[in-house]
């Protein structure tokens, strides 16, 4: 009888554990990711209404992108670029084309280091200058050791064929998914233009959850890509750009060379 009692106690504990696990609510972030889009009922105007996690998209006062109309010229430091080769891992994430970067490439702004995480593309450009819209804008996303984000924006205008972009576009996944292209490495150092003049302001992510406190550094000089290359990107993603947001008394600084 004593041995039966000893067996009964762990059995009860086991069944109670099973009941608790089965009745526990699932994590909606894992089972039901919040869907957002650039069109339809969940377009950028409604992002802040889709979830409490996206509320900043609606009520934030330092949102991106912006229309750059005026800027001040205080003392700004140069952006120091230190980009290395990385395996070519390209992702179609359902909202755009993204290239992942291995650890070890970075920029320095005011002697603070930001590691390059990835770069991706928007068509047309998200930022505008005096209302001017460019066909494409690249965003190079960086993160510091203390978790701060810094993004470098690069405008792309129609012109001559861009060899780097041609390599990327050749391997774009037309369906959602990730592809590691064997035998090819890429180096993002060719994306920023030779003239490193840039606009700087504090803004946000341009996609949900629209988190603020992002250091934006938008290169003033566009690079060139061909009309065929523009058409290739827009055949996969057309108009994946958030509309410009109110400046709300923010100051845009400019570094001229």
Secondary structure as UniProt FT lines:
FT   HELIX           2..23
FT   HELIX           28..31
FT   HELIX           40..42
FT   HELIX           44..46
FT   HELIX           47..50
FT   HELIX           52..54
FT   HELIX           56..59
FT   STRAND          67..68
FT   STRAND          80..82
FT   STRAND          86..92
FT   STRAND          97..100
FT   TURN            103..104
FT   STRAND          106..109
FT   TURN            110..111
FT   STRAND          112..122
FT   STRAND          128..129
FT   TURN            130..131
FT   STRAND          136..144
FT   TURN            145..146
FT   STRAND          149..158
FT   HELIX           163..170
FT   STRAND          177..186
FT   HELIX           188..190
FT   STRAND          198..204
FT   TURN            208..209
FT   STRAND          212..219
FT   STRAND          223..225
FT   HELIX           227..236
FT   TURN            248..249
FT   STRAND          253..255
//
